[in-house]
Structure formats: structure tokens, C-alpha cells
Amino acid sequence: MGKADGGGVSGEALKQEFIGGAYSNYKVKAGPPWIRLVVTTKQVEFRARGLARLFSRGPWAIPREQVKEVFAKRRPNFFPLIAWDVEIVTTDPSVWWTFWSPNRPEPLLLFLEECGYAVDWTPHNWAGLPIE
């Protein structure tokens, strides 16, 4: 029998995947459902899914130390489908990431917060500015 680690969940055990699309300047642009976002306590990783794996150079990983802030915003669409963007702001202002999905962003934001990421729960408009 192995030794118990205090009864708590270790940081390594926290891992969850979300399906959607992603955009980052000069790295990736793929709509839903071609991206799998894998969130752990150590990093956020974007992986291509399905046939997109054949054409991608990923996976693309962002270490938690480089994630400055995470927030959600509603994207304006011309169609009835409502899409949500989750913006991942990094410490490098020239590199930014967007994960988008037709699903509401709260489960993703909650899990990111549980993993120790800085989540801003203030609603943001389509331009990324906080709504007061």
C-alpha cells in the first residue's frame, strides 16, 4: 500500500479539457470544434483535434507564470449563434490568446481559477473593456 498524501488532491491531478476554437497572432486560427484546450495547474495548452492535427504545428502551451489575466467576453455575431471568447492575457503584450466556444464560459473560468490562474469575473464587452 502506498503512503497517503494528506487526503487532499495534488496539483498534478487537476486537469480538464474544453472543446472549441482558438486564435493567437501568427500561431493558430481554428474555429470550433477543432481545438482542445487542456488546463492544468502548470499550463494552458491548445491542441488541434481531428483533421486539424494534420495541418497544425501545435500543441501550443502557455505556462501559468506567463498568464497575466483571464476573462470572458461575448462576441458579436451576425448569425443567431452566440459565441463566447475567453481571453488569455500573457505577460508579453505582443502575444495574446483567445479560446472561443458556443458554450458558456463559466465552467472554464471556474476551473482556471481553481487551478490558480488570475480570473477576472467582471463582464467585458466585445472590445475586451470591462462593463461597469
DSSP file with accessible surface (Angstrom, degrees, kcal/mol):
  #  RESIDUE AA STRUCTURE BP1 BP2  ACC     N-H-->O    O-->H-N    N-H-->O    O-->H-N    TCO  KAPPA ALPHA  PHI   PSI    X-CA   Y-CA   Z-CA
    1    1 A M              0   0  241      0, 0.0     2,-0.1     0, 0.0     0, 0.0   0.000 360.0 360.0 360.0 141.4    0.0    0.0    0.0
    2    2 A G        -     0   0   74      1,-0.1     2,-0.3     0, 0.0     0, 0.0  -0.335 360.0 -97.7 -84.2 163.6    1.2    3.5   -0.8
    3    3 A K        -     0   0  206     -2,-0.1     2,-0.1     1,-0.1    -1,-0.1  -0.624  38.7-118.7 -80.9 135.5    1.6    6.4    1.5
    4    4 A A        -     0   0   85     -2,-0.3    -1,-0.1     1,-0.1     0, 0.0  -0.433  10.9-140.1 -73.6 148.3   -1.3    8.9    1.7
    5    5 A D    >   -     0   0  112      3,-0.2     3,-0.5    -2,-0.1    -1,-0.1  -0.095  64.8 -72.8-102.4  37.2   -0.6   12.5    0.7
    6    6 A G  T 3  S-     0   0   77      1,-0.2     3,-0.1     0, 0.0    -2,-0.0   0.549  72.4 -83.8  91.2   3.9   -2.7   14.1    3.4
    7    7 A G  T 3  S+     0   0   76      1,-0.3    -1,-0.2     0, 0.0     2,-0.1   0.360  97.2 116.3  82.7  -8.3   -6.0   13.3    1.9
    8    8 A G  S <  S-     0   0   45     -3,-0.5     2,-0.5     1,-0.1    -1,-0.3  -0.437  73.9-100.2 -91.6 167.0   -6.0   16.3   -0.5
    9    9 A V        -     0   0  113     -2,-0.1     2,-0.1    -3,-0.1    -1,-0.1  -0.727  39.5-128.0 -84.5 129.7   -6.0   16.4   -4.2
   10   10 A S    >>  -     0   0   56     -2,-0.5     3,-1.3     1,-0.1     4,-0.5  -0.393  18.6-115.1 -75.8 156.8   -2.5   17.0   -5.6
   11   11 A G  G >4 S+     0   0   37      1,-0.3     3,-0.7     2,-0.2    30,-0.6   0.778 114.2  63.5 -61.1 -26.7   -2.0   19.8   -8.1
   12   12 A E  G 34 S+     0   0  131      1,-0.2    -1,-0.3    28,-0.1    30,-0.1   0.788  94.8  60.2 -69.2 -26.7   -1.0   17.2  -10.7
   13   13 A A  G <4 S+     0   0   63     -3,-1.3     2,-0.8    27,-0.0    -1,-0.2   0.692  80.4  96.4 -76.9 -18.1   -4.5   15.7  -10.6
   14   14 A L    <<  +     0   0   37     -3,-0.7    27,-0.7    -4,-0.5     2,-0.3  -0.631  49.4 134.6 -79.4 110.0   -6.2   18.9  -11.7
   15   15 A K  E     +A   40   0A 113     -2,-0.8     2,-0.3    25,-0.2    25,-0.2  -0.949  21.1 169.4-155.8 133.2   -6.7   18.6  -15.4
   16   16 A Q  E     -A   39   0A  80     23,-1.9    23,-2.9    -2,-0.3     2,-0.4  -0.995  19.0-143.8-147.4 149.0   -9.7   19.4  -17.6
   17   17 A E  E     -A   38   0A  85     -2,-0.3     2,-0.4    21,-0.2    21,-0.2  -0.896  10.6-169.8-117.0 144.2  -10.3   19.6  -21.3
   18   18 A F  E     -A   37   0A  30     19,-2.3    19,-3.5    -2,-0.4     2,-0.4  -0.983  14.9-139.0-131.3 142.0  -12.6   22.0  -23.2
   19   19 A I  E     +A   36   0A  62     -2,-0.4     2,-0.3    17,-0.2    17,-0.2  -0.852  51.3  90.7-106.2 134.7  -13.6   21.9  -26.9
   20   20 A G  E     -A   35   0A   1     15,-2.5    15,-2.4    -2,-0.4     2,-0.2  -0.871  68.5 -62.3-178.8-145.6  -13.8   25.0  -29.1
   21   21 A G  E     - B   0 100A   0     79,-3.1    79,-2.0    -2,-0.3     2,-0.3  -0.756  38.5-153.8-123.6 172.3  -11.7   27.2  -31.3
   22   22 A A  E     -AB  30  99A   0      8,-2.6     8,-2.5    -2,-0.2     2,-0.3  -0.994   9.6-171.0-149.5 153.7   -8.6   29.3  -30.8
   23   23 A Y  E     +AB  29  98A  74     75,-2.3    75,-2.5    -2,-0.3     2,-0.3  -0.988  11.6 162.5-144.6 136.1   -6.8   32.3  -32.2
   24   24 A S  E >>  -AB  28  97A   1      4,-2.3     3,-2.0    -2,-0.3     4,-1.2  -0.960  50.6 -90.1-148.5 140.7   -3.4   33.7  -31.4
   25   25 A N  T 34 S-     0   0   29     71,-0.7     4,-0.1    -2,-0.3    71,-0.1  -0.274 105.0 -14.5 -56.2 122.3   -1.4   36.1  -33.5
   26   26 A Y  T 34 S+     0   0  217      1,-0.1    -1,-0.3    -2,-0.0     3,-0.1   0.529 128.8  73.5  65.0   9.1    0.7   34.2  -36.0
   27   27 A K  T <4 S-     0   0   88     -3,-2.0     2,-0.3     1,-0.3    30,-0.3   0.776 100.2 -10.9-114.4 -55.7    0.3   30.9  -34.2
   28   28 A V  E  <  +A   24   0A  19     -4,-1.2    -4,-2.3    28,-0.1    -1,-0.3  -0.998  39.7 179.1-152.2 146.1   -3.1   29.4  -34.7
   29   29 A K  E     +A   23   0A 163     -2,-0.3     2,-0.3    -6,-0.2    -6,-0.2  -0.821  27.5 144.4-148.3 109.1   -6.6   30.2  -36.1
   30   30 A A  E     -A   22   0A  20     -8,-2.5    -8,-2.6    -2,-0.3     5,-0.1  -0.976  35.5-137.3-149.0 130.9   -9.2   27.4  -35.9
   31   31 A G  E >   -     0   0A  28     -2,-0.3     3,-2.3   -10,-0.2   -11,-0.1  -0.317  49.7 -38.7 -82.4 168.7  -12.9   27.5  -35.3
   32   32 A P  E 3  S+     0   0A  50      0, 0.0   -11,-0.2     0, 0.0    -1,-0.2  -0.388 120.2  20.0 -62.3 143.5  -14.9   25.2  -33.1
   33   33 A P  E 3  S+     0   0A  60      0, 0.0   -12,-0.1     0, 0.0   -13,-0.1  -0.738 103.3  83.6-104.0  36.4  -14.7   22.2  -32.7
   34   34 A W  E <  S+     0   0A 110     -3,-2.3    15,-2.2   -15,-0.1     2,-0.4   0.445  82.0  66.4 -87.0   1.2  -11.1   22.0  -34.0
   35   35 A I  E     -AC  20  48A   1    -15,-2.4   -15,-2.5    13,-0.2     2,-0.5  -0.975  58.8-158.9-126.8 139.0   -9.2   22.9  -30.8
   36   36 A R  E     -AC  19  47A  70     11,-3.4    11,-2.6    -2,-0.4     2,-0.6  -0.967  12.7-154.3-111.3 120.2   -8.9   21.1  -27.4
   37   37 A L  E     -AC  18  46A   1    -19,-3.5   -19,-2.3    -2,-0.5     2,-0.6  -0.867   8.7-164.7 -95.8 118.8   -8.0   23.4  -24.6
   38   38 A V  E     -AC  17  45A   3      7,-3.2     7,-2.7    -2,-0.6     2,-0.5  -0.930   4.3-165.5-108.6 119.0   -6.2   21.4  -21.8
   39   39 A V  E     +AC  16  44A   0    -23,-2.9   -23,-1.9    -2,-0.6     2,-0.3  -0.918  16.6 158.5-109.7 127.2   -6.0   23.2  -18.5
   40   40 A T  E     -A   15   0A  31      3,-2.3   -25,-0.2    -2,-0.5   -28,-0.1  -0.823  55.3-100.2-131.1 176.1   -3.7   22.1  -15.7
   41   41 A T  S    S+     0   0   23    -27,-0.7   -29,-0.1   -30,-0.6     3,-0.1   0.733 122.0  45.0 -70.6 -19.5   -2.2   23.8  -12.7
   42   42 A K  S    S-     0   0  120      1,-0.2    22,-2.5   -31,-0.1    23,-0.3   0.766 122.8  -9.6 -94.8 -30.7    1.1   24.2  -14.6
   43   43 A Q  E     - D   0  63A  65     20,-0.3    -3,-2.3    21,-0.1     2,-0.5  -0.992  50.9-120.9-161.6 165.2    0.0   25.4  -18.1
   44   44 A V  E     -CD  39  62A   1     18,-2.3    18,-2.9    -2,-0.3     2,-0.4  -0.973  36.8-168.6-111.9 127.8   -2.8   26.1  -20.5
   45   45 A E  E     -CD  38  61A  22     -7,-2.7    -7,-3.2    -2,-0.5     2,-0.5  -0.978  15.5-154.0-128.5 132.0   -2.3   24.1  -23.7
   46   46 A F  E     -CD  37  60A   0     14,-3.1    14,-2.4    -2,-0.4     2,-0.4  -0.895  19.0-177.4-101.2 125.9   -4.1   24.3  -27.1
   47   47 A R  E     -C   36   0A  76    -11,-2.6   -11,-3.4    -2,-0.5     2,-0.1  -0.979  25.3-120.4-125.5 139.2   -4.2   21.1  -29.1
   48   48 A A  E     -C   35   0A   9     -2,-0.4     2,-0.3   -13,-0.2   -13,-0.2  -0.430  29.1-151.0 -73.0 150.1   -5.6   20.6  -32.6
   49   49 A R    >   -     0   0   73    -15,-2.2     3,-1.5    -2,-0.1     4,-0.3  -0.860  48.8 -15.7-119.7 157.5   -8.4   18.0  -33.0
   50   50 A G  T >  S-     0   0   35     -2,-0.3     3,-1.5     1,-0.3     4,-0.3  -0.165 128.9  -9.2  57.1-139.0   -9.4   15.8  -35.8
   51   51 A L  T >> S+     0   0  120      1,-0.3     3,-1.5     2,-0.2     4,-0.6   0.744 124.4  75.6 -66.0 -21.6   -8.1   16.6  -39.3
   52   52 A A  H X> S+     0   0   24     -3,-1.5     4,-0.8     1,-0.3     3,-0.8   0.784  82.3  69.7 -62.1 -23.6   -6.7   19.9  -38.0
   53   53 A R  H <4 S+     0   0  166     -3,-1.5     3,-0.3    -4,-0.3    -1,-0.3   0.823  92.4  58.4 -62.0 -30.0   -3.9   17.8  -36.4
   54   54 A L  H <4 S+     0   0  129     -3,-1.5    -1,-0.2    -4,-0.3    -2,-0.2   0.795 114.1  35.3 -69.5 -28.6   -2.6   17.1  -39.8
   55   55 A F  H << S+     0   0  177     -3,-0.8    -1,-0.2    -4,-0.6     2,-0.2   0.406 100.3  92.5-108.1   0.9   -2.1   20.8  -40.6
   56   56 A S     <  -     0   0   41     -4,-0.8   -28,-0.1    -3,-0.3    -9,-0.0  -0.583  56.5-154.1 -99.6 160.2   -1.1   22.3  -37.3
   57   57 A R        +     0   0  189    -30,-0.3    -1,-0.1    -2,-0.2    -4,-0.1   0.328  63.3 122.0-104.5   0.5    2.3   22.9  -35.7
   58   58 A G        +     0   0   23    -31,-0.1     2,-0.2     2,-0.1   -11,-0.1   0.105  37.2 126.4 -68.8-174.5    0.9   22.6  -32.2
   59   59 A P        -     0   0   82      0, 0.0     2,-0.5     0, 0.0   -12,-0.2   0.418  52.5-161.2 -76.8 157.7    0.4   21.9  -29.4
   60   60 A W  E     -D   46   0A  32    -14,-2.4   -14,-3.1    -2,-0.2     2,-0.4  -0.957   7.6-166.9-113.8 121.3    0.8   25.4  -28.1
   61   61 A A  E     -D   45   0A  48     -2,-0.5   -16,-0.2   -16,-0.2   -18,-0.0  -0.871  13.7-165.1-115.6 142.2    1.5   25.7  -24.3
   62   62 A I  E     -D   44   0A   4    -18,-2.9   -18,-2.3    -2,-0.4     5,-0.1  -0.969  23.9-133.7-122.6 111.3    1.4   28.8  -22.1
   63   63 A P  E >   -D   43   0A  37      0, 0.0     3,-1.7     0, 0.0     4,-0.5  -0.324  21.4-117.7 -62.2 147.5    3.0   28.2  -18.7
   64   64 A R  G >  S+     0   0   97    -22,-2.5     3,-1.4     1,-0.3   -21,-0.1   0.849 112.8  63.2 -57.7 -33.4    0.9   29.5  -15.7
   65   65 A E  G 3  S+     0   0  149    -23,-0.3    -1,-0.3     1,-0.3   -22,-0.1   0.761 102.8  50.7 -62.9 -23.7    3.7   32.0  -14.8
   66   66 A Q  G <  S+     0   0   94     -3,-1.7    25,-1.9    24,-0.1     2,-0.8   0.519  86.4  96.5 -92.0  -7.4    3.1   33.7  -18.2
   67   67 A V  E <   +E   90   0A  14     -3,-1.4    51,-0.3    -4,-0.5    23,-0.3  -0.772  45.8 175.2 -86.7 113.1   -0.7   34.0  -17.8
   68   68 A K  E     -     0   0A 139     21,-2.6     2,-0.3    -2,-0.8    22,-0.2   0.877  62.6 -13.4 -83.9 -42.8   -1.4   37.5  -16.5
   69   69 A E  E     -E   89   0A  64     20,-1.7    20,-2.9    48,-0.0     2,-0.4  -0.989  51.7-154.1-160.6 151.7   -5.2   37.5  -16.6
   70   70 A V  E     +Ef  88 119A   1     48,-2.0    50,-3.2    -2,-0.3     2,-0.3  -0.999  24.4 157.6-132.1 133.1   -8.1   35.6  -18.0
   71   71 A F  E     -Ef  87 120A  20     16,-1.8    16,-3.0    -2,-0.4     2,-0.3  -0.980  30.4-124.7-150.6 161.9  -11.6   37.0  -18.7
   72   72 A A  E     +E   86   0A  16     48,-0.5    52,-0.7    -2,-0.3     2,-0.3  -0.804  23.1 178.3-108.8 150.3  -14.6   36.2  -20.9
   73   73 A K  E     -Ef  85 124A  30     12,-2.6    12,-3.1    -2,-0.3     2,-0.5  -0.987  30.4-115.4-146.2 153.5  -16.4   38.4  -23.4
   74   74 A R  E     -E   84   0A 130     50,-0.9    10,-0.2    -2,-0.3    54,-0.1  -0.768  29.3-139.1 -91.1 129.7  -19.3   38.0  -25.7
   75   75 A R  E     -E   83   0A  68      8,-2.1     8,-0.6    -2,-0.5     2,-0.3  -0.734  16.2-121.9 -90.9 132.7  -18.5   38.1  -29.3
   76   76 A P        -     0   0   85      0, 0.0     2,-0.3     0, 0.0     6,-0.1  -0.571  35.6-172.9 -72.7 131.8  -20.9   39.9  -31.7
   77   77 A N        -     0   0   58     -2,-0.3     5,-0.0     2,-0.2     0, 0.0  -0.908  32.7-143.7-123.8 155.2  -22.1   37.7  -34.4
   78   78 A F  S    S+     0   0  209     -2,-0.3    -1,-0.1     2,-0.0     0, 0.0   0.593  88.6  64.4 -89.4 -12.3  -24.2   38.2  -37.5
   79   79 A F  S    S-     0   0  162      2,-0.3    -2,-0.2     1,-0.1     0, 0.0  -0.672  98.7-105.6-105.2 164.5  -25.9   34.9  -37.0
   80   80 A P  S    S+     0   0  126      0, 0.0     2,-0.1     0, 0.0    -1,-0.1   0.747  89.6 105.7 -63.1 -21.5  -28.2   33.9  -34.1
   81   81 A L        -     0   0  110      1,-0.1     2,-0.5     0, 0.0    -2,-0.3  -0.389  64.8-146.4 -62.6 129.9  -25.4   31.7  -32.7
   82   82 A I        -     0   0   68     20,-0.1     2,-0.4    -2,-0.1    -1,-0.1  -0.872  15.6-167.2 -99.2 127.1  -23.9   33.3  -29.6
   83   83 A A  E     -E   75   0A   6     -8,-0.6    -8,-2.1    -2,-0.5     2,-0.4  -0.878   7.8-147.9-114.3 149.0  -20.2   32.7  -29.2
   84   84 A W  E     -EG  74 101A  42     17,-2.6    17,-1.9    -2,-0.4     2,-0.4  -0.946   6.0-152.6-116.9 134.9  -18.1   33.4  -26.1
   85   85 A D  E     -EG  73 100A  13    -12,-3.1   -12,-2.6    -2,-0.4     2,-0.6  -0.890   1.9-159.7-103.3 137.3  -14.5   34.4  -26.1
   86   86 A V  E     -EG  72  99A   4     13,-2.9    13,-2.4    -2,-0.4     2,-0.4  -0.976  17.5-151.9-113.5 111.6  -12.1   33.6  -23.2
   87   87 A E  E     -EG  71  98A  20    -16,-3.0   -16,-1.8    -2,-0.6     2,-0.6  -0.740   6.6-160.5 -87.7 131.7   -9.2   35.9  -23.5
   88   88 A I  E     -EG  70  97A   2      9,-2.9     9,-1.8    -2,-0.4     2,-0.5  -0.939   9.4-161.0-113.9 106.0   -5.9   34.8  -22.1
   89   89 A V  E     -EG  69  96A  46    -20,-2.9   -21,-2.6    -2,-0.6   -20,-1.7  -0.780   9.4-159.1 -90.9 126.9   -3.6   37.8  -21.5
   90   90 A T  E     -E   67   0A   8      5,-0.8   -23,-0.2    -2,-0.5   -24,-0.1  -0.528  32.6-107.2-101.9 171.1    0.1   36.9  -21.2
   91   91 A T  S    S+     0   0   87    -25,-1.9   -24,-0.1    -2,-0.2    -1,-0.1   0.719 107.8  74.8 -69.5 -19.6    3.0   38.8  -19.6
   92   92 A D  S >  S-     0   0   75    -26,-0.3     3,-1.9     3,-0.2    -2,-0.4  -0.845  75.0-155.3 -92.9 111.5    4.2   39.5  -23.2
   93   93 A P  T 3  S+     0   0  121      0, 0.0    -1,-0.1     0, 0.0    -2,-0.1   0.700  90.5  60.2 -64.6 -15.5    1.9   42.2  -24.6
   94   94 A S  T 3  S+     0   0   70      1,-0.1     2,-0.5    -3,-0.0   -69,-0.1   0.594  99.2  64.5 -86.4  -9.1    2.6   41.2  -28.1
   95   95 A V    <   +     0   0   32     -3,-1.9    -5,-0.8    -5,-0.1     2,-0.3  -0.963  61.2 159.0-118.1 122.6    1.2   37.6  -27.6
   96   96 A W  E     - G   0  89A 100     -2,-0.5   -71,-0.7    -7,-0.1     2,-0.4  -0.971  21.4-151.2-140.2 155.5   -2.4   37.0  -26.7
   97   97 A W  E     -BG  24  88A   9     -9,-1.8    -9,-2.9    -2,-0.3     2,-0.4  -0.962   4.1-165.3-129.2 144.3   -4.7   34.0  -27.0
   98   98 A T  E     -BG  23  87A   8    -75,-2.5   -75,-2.3    -2,-0.4     2,-0.5  -0.998   0.7-168.2-130.6 129.1   -8.4   33.7  -27.5
   99   99 A F  E     -BG  22  86A   7    -13,-2.4   -13,-2.9    -2,-0.4     2,-0.4  -0.969  16.3-170.9-110.5 127.1  -10.4   30.5  -26.9
  100  100 A W  E     +BG  21  85A  33    -79,-2.0   -79,-3.1    -2,-0.5   -15,-0.2  -0.937  12.8 159.0-126.8 151.1  -14.0   30.6  -28.3
  101  101 A S  E     - G   0  84A  11    -17,-1.9   -17,-2.6    -2,-0.4   -81,-0.1  -0.986  47.2-124.2-158.7 151.0  -16.9   28.3  -27.9
  102  102 A P  S    S+     0   0   63      0, 0.0     2,-0.2     0, 0.0   -20,-0.1   0.617  90.9  91.0 -75.0  -9.6  -20.7   28.4  -28.3
  103  103 A N  S    S-     0   0  111    -19,-0.1   -19,-0.2     1,-0.1    -2,-0.2  -0.554  94.5 -93.7 -84.0 151.4  -20.8   27.1  -24.7
  104  104 A R        -     0   0  143     -2,-0.2     4,-0.3     1,-0.1    -1,-0.1  -0.288  30.1-134.4 -61.9 147.3  -21.0   29.5  -21.7
  105  105 A P  S  > S+     0   0    7      0, 0.0     4,-2.7     0, 0.0     3,-0.3   0.587  80.9  93.8 -84.3  -9.3  -17.5   30.3  -20.3
  106  106 A E  H  > S+     0   0   72      1,-0.2     4,-2.9     2,-0.2     5,-0.2   0.881  83.0  50.9 -57.2 -44.8  -18.3   29.9  -16.6
  107  107 A P  H  > S+     0   0   77      0, 0.0     4,-2.1     0, 0.0    -1,-0.2   0.929 114.1  45.8 -60.2 -39.4  -17.1   26.3  -16.2
  108  108 A L  H  > S+     0   0    7     -4,-0.3     4,-2.6    -3,-0.3    -2,-0.2   0.945 114.5  46.9 -66.5 -46.3  -13.8   27.1  -17.9
  109  109 A L  H  X S+     0   0    6     -4,-2.7     4,-2.5     1,-0.2     5,-0.2   0.908 111.7  51.6 -63.0 -40.3  -13.3   30.2  -15.8
  110  110 A L  H  X S+     0   0  100     -4,-2.9     4,-2.3    -5,-0.3    -1,-0.2   0.919 111.6  46.3 -63.0 -43.0  -14.1   28.4  -12.6
  111  111 A F  H  X S+     0   0   15     -4,-2.1     4,-1.8    -5,-0.2    -2,-0.2   0.906 110.8  52.5 -68.6 -39.3  -11.7   25.6  -13.4
  112  112 A L  H  <>S+     0   0    2     -4,-2.6     5,-2.5     1,-0.2     4,-0.3   0.929 110.9  48.0 -59.7 -42.6   -8.9   28.1  -14.3
  113  113 A E  H ><5S+     0   0   89     -4,-2.5     3,-1.5     1,-0.2    -2,-0.2   0.913 108.6  53.7 -64.8 -40.6   -9.5   29.9  -11.0
  114  114 A E  H 3<5S+     0   0  121     -4,-2.3    -1,-0.2     1,-0.3    -2,-0.2   0.843 106.6  53.6 -62.4 -31.5   -9.4   26.6   -9.2
  115  115 A C  T 3<5S-     0   0    3     -4,-1.8    -1,-0.3    -5,-0.1    -2,-0.2   0.455 126.9 -99.5 -83.7  -1.8   -6.0   25.9  -10.8
  116  116 A G  T < 5S+     0   0   49     -3,-1.5    -3,-0.2     1,-0.3     2,-0.2   0.572  73.1 142.9  99.7   9.3   -4.6   29.2   -9.6
  117  117 A Y      < -     0   0   10     -5,-2.5     2,-1.0    -6,-0.2    -1,-0.3  -0.526  60.5-106.3 -81.7 152.4   -5.0   31.5  -12.7
  118  118 A A        -     0   0   56    -51,-0.3   -48,-2.0    -2,-0.2     2,-0.5  -0.676  44.5-172.9 -80.9 102.8   -5.9   35.1  -12.3
  119  119 A V  E     -f   70   0A  21     -2,-1.0     2,-0.7   -50,-0.2   -48,-0.2  -0.862  16.3-152.8-103.6 129.3   -9.6   35.2  -13.5
  120  120 A D  E     -f   71   0A  35    -50,-3.2   -48,-0.5    -2,-0.5    -2,-0.0  -0.904   7.8-172.2 -99.7 114.3  -11.4   38.5  -13.9
  121  121 A W  E     +     0   0A 111     -2,-0.7    -1,-0.1   -50,-0.1   -50,-0.1   0.464  48.0 116.7 -87.2  -1.3  -15.2   37.8  -13.4
  122  122 A T  E    S-     0   0A  55      1,-0.1   -50,-0.3     8,-0.0    -2,-0.1  -0.495  76.6-109.2 -66.1 131.3  -16.1   41.4  -14.5
  123  123 A P  E     -     0   0A  85      0, 0.0     8,-3.3     0, 0.0     2,-0.3  -0.355  36.4-157.3 -62.1 140.4  -18.2   41.2  -17.7
  124  124 A H  E     -fH  73 130A  12    -52,-0.7   -50,-0.9     6,-0.3     2,-0.0  -0.909   8.8-128.6-119.5 147.9  -16.4   42.5  -20.7
  125  125 A N    >   -     0   0   50      4,-2.5     3,-2.0    -2,-0.3    -1,-0.0  -0.203  44.4 -82.3 -84.1-175.4  -17.8   43.9  -24.0
  126  126 A W  T 3  S+     0   0  169      1,-0.3    -1,-0.1     2,-0.1   -53,-0.1   0.773 130.3  54.5 -62.5 -24.8  -16.8   42.8  -27.5
  127  127 A A  T 3  S-     0   0   50      2,-0.1    -1,-0.3   -52,-0.0   -52,-0.1   0.498 119.5-108.1 -87.4  -3.9  -13.7   45.0  -27.4
  128  128 A G  S <  S+     0   0   16     -3,-2.0    -2,-0.1     1,-0.3   -41,-0.0   0.569  74.3 136.4  89.8   9.5  -12.5   43.5  -24.2
  129  129 A L        -     0   0  107      1,-0.1    -4,-2.5     0, 0.0    -1,-0.3  -0.721  61.5-104.7 -91.6 138.1  -13.3   46.5  -22.0
  130  130 A P  B     -H  124   0A  65      0, 0.0     2,-0.6     0, 0.0    -6,-0.3  -0.316  28.5-134.7 -60.0 140.7  -14.9   45.9  -18.6
  131  131 A I              0   0   86     -8,-3.3     0, 0.0    -6,-0.0     0, 0.0  -0.864 360.0 360.0 -98.0 122.3  -18.6   46.7  -18.4
  132  132 A E              0   0  205     -2,-0.6    -8,-0.0   -10,-0.1   -10,-0.0  -0.565 360.0 360.0 -89.6 360.0  -19.4   48.7  -15.3
